[in-house]
Amino acid sequence: MSEMIKHIAILGGGTAGWLTAGIIASRHQARLRKGSLRITLYESDKIPTIGVGEGTWPTMRQTLQTLGISESKFLTECDASFKQGSKFINWRFDQHPHSYHHPFSVPAGYQHQLNMAEHWLSQHQHTASFSRCYSPQEAVCEAFLAPKTMQQGEQQSLLNYGYHLDAGKFTQLLQTHCTEALQVEHQQCEVSGVQLDDDGAIAKLHTTTGDSLTADLYIDCTGLKATLLGTALGIPFKPLNSVLFCDRALATRQAYPEHSTAIASCTLSTAQQAGWIWDIGLQSRRGIGYVYSSQHATEDQALQTLAAYTQSSSDLLEVKSIAFTPGHREKFWHKNCIAIGLSAGFVEPLEASALLMVELSAQFIAEKLPQTYSQIAPLSNIFNERFLYRWGRLVDFLKLHYILSDRQQDAFWRDNKVSNSIPDSLTELLQLWQHTPPWPHDFDRTGEIFQALSYQYVLYGMGFETKMPIPPEKAKQQLADTALRKNIEASRQLTQQLSSNREYLNHLRV
Ligand SMILES: Cc1cc2nc3c(=O)[nH]c(=O)nc-3n(C[C@H](O)[C@H](O)[C@H](O)COP(=O)(O)OP(=O)(O)OC[C@H]3O[C@@H](n4cnc5c(N)ncnc54)[C@H](O)[C@@H]3O)c2cc1C
């Protein structure tokens, strides 16, 4: 292995591999053009990509910009649409209908340091939903509207948003862009063996055709197999199925009944007997999947549940069945190998944060790209510490969605509330929030993935009780009243002003 890091090998051409290649390549264009750095992506066309992963965070807008892909090209080529958050249906009760929103826009008043949750708890909690009071996005989503007007440019919008996309088409777009515009080399091959050096780092990859591949830094994007970091380097996997129970998914696609059918503006997540169903509206179809716990339902039962949701017969439904163990590697960067994507870990699709973890990992590598081998030890320590913390926060936030439920009929929901399945860190936060609503001081580490606002939307959407011993000051209440009134007016104006998702996306095609 050379002392200088001049060649990066990325193994795996799923969304993680291509996003990582693109993010690093766009940051190091000068070196790639000069030839002092090479990035090669190796993948096997015999090993399929996972083929799901259709919801993103708003961070993907910046990522597309970094890569130099225009939004209109992305929307058109990836059958994509706008995602303005998630709507959780029937997560709270199983006896009567209920729903709440987790929108991407920050609540009204937030920019003035107002904790609107205090206002809501003291004045409105019994009369109106938290998200309806402080975000215009709930009304916009309920009306299937776009987050921007047709006159606004690519980087402009009236509301914050991410995307819903076709995973296969997105990977194809990234591949074309990375190889044609960003100097990423691409080679088809199947890696069948890994040779380590005396130090336990990767020395060579062997392929099924008898070739060997060498590089200075290896990025493992081989999906759930984790061929390099897991199998070859033996970094243990930390299972989290005692906390998050979903470990199977049945994914399907459904055509719209008509070309003009409205496209949803948020991911619809509907609670079911042993998990929940995602429903994502793309331009030409819906992507629907049941994520469930194999401890609480058989595949046949899950198929019946999915068939009932899609109002089709289970015999006719074309489904892809995916098994995974929720969890992550004990570390993500070891010696000269870094795992990004499913190879690093996957807990479940709730809140669609897997691609966000890919973006954050690749940004770190792009920003801190080691130039010499001696930089690897300190950088890998920072990387591992930061991402272990992020996985911990992610698990807490996802578990929160389940433990606040009052659903009693099914064992899946009752088991989720058993105290030994709840991380201590989450139990502590809930104790704190019994007396004060979440606020940024509760999470003040660099690069938090879920902010206090997200916790507020979920806690109060699910009816969590915060009993504040001291009511908010009068002056703050007045400011909050004003913010609430402004939000009501903003909701009214936006629902009149914005066109539907379908209209906006159609206009890109003319
Ligand atoms: C049910 C489900 C729903 C999800 N929903 C979301 C969502 O809404 N939002 C979100 O952000 N994420 C979601 N995810 C996660 C998301 O799908 C993944 O993070 C994303 O697709 C990245 O996958 P990947 O590239 O790591 O792996 P894969 O797509 O599995 O790609 C692996 C690649 O490695 C290659 N490979 C493997 N072994 C070898 C070898 N030996 N030699 C050569 N090549 C090899 C394969 O050919 C392939 O190209 C979901 C995941 C699941 C399971």
The ligand as a Gaussian input file, in Angstrom:
#p B3LYP/6-31G(d) Opt

LIG

0 1
 C      -37.644000      -1.989000       2.617000
 C      -36.675000      -0.841000       2.518000
 C      -37.145000       0.446000       2.309000
 C      -36.251000       1.518000       2.255000
 N      -36.724000       2.791000       2.118000
 C      -35.875000       3.828000       2.158000
 C      -36.318000       5.165000       2.026000
 O      -37.498000       5.444000       1.829000
 N      -35.396000       6.157000       2.093000
 C      -34.078000       5.902000       2.285000
 O      -33.297000       6.841000       2.416000
 N      -33.625000       4.648000       2.333000
 C      -34.476000       3.616000       2.276000
 N      -33.997000       2.348000       2.336000
 C      -32.549000       2.128000       2.326000
 C      -32.050000       2.283000       0.879000
 O      -32.715000       1.367000       0.043000
 C      -30.552000       2.049000       0.809000
 O      -29.893000       2.807000       1.787000
 C      -30.012000       2.465000      -0.544000
 O      -30.721000       1.851000      -1.570000
 C      -28.549000       2.127000      -0.658000
 O      -28.337000       0.744000      -0.832000
 P      -26.861000       0.261000      -1.090000
 O      -26.332000       0.971000      -2.265000
 O      -26.120000       0.357000       0.189000
 O      -27.004000      -1.298000      -1.403000
 P      -27.543000      -2.065000      -2.713000
 O      -28.603000      -1.314000      -3.407000
 O      -27.881000      -3.441000      -2.234000
 O      -26.282000      -2.146000      -3.680000
 C      -25.234000      -3.072000      -3.470000
 C      -24.292000      -3.036000      -4.664000
 O      -23.146000      -3.795000      -4.354000
 C      -22.812000      -4.633000      -5.437000
 N      -22.115000      -5.804000      -4.911000
 C      -22.418000      -6.543000      -3.826000
 N      -21.512000      -7.527000      -3.657000
 C      -20.615000      -7.391000      -4.647000
 C      -19.446000      -8.116000      -5.028000
 N      -19.026000      -9.170000      -4.338000
 N      -18.780000      -7.722000      -6.121000
 C      -19.183000      -6.649000      -6.849000
 N      -20.271000      -5.934000      -6.533000
 C      -20.984000      -6.307000      -5.462000
 C      -24.138000      -4.968000      -6.104000
 O      -23.968000      -5.337000      -7.454000
 C      -24.846000      -3.598000      -5.959000
 O      -24.453000      -2.774000      -7.036000
 C      -34.869000       1.277000       2.372000
 C      -34.391000      -0.033000       2.528000
 C      -35.279000      -1.087000       2.621000
 C      -34.744000      -2.475000       2.823000

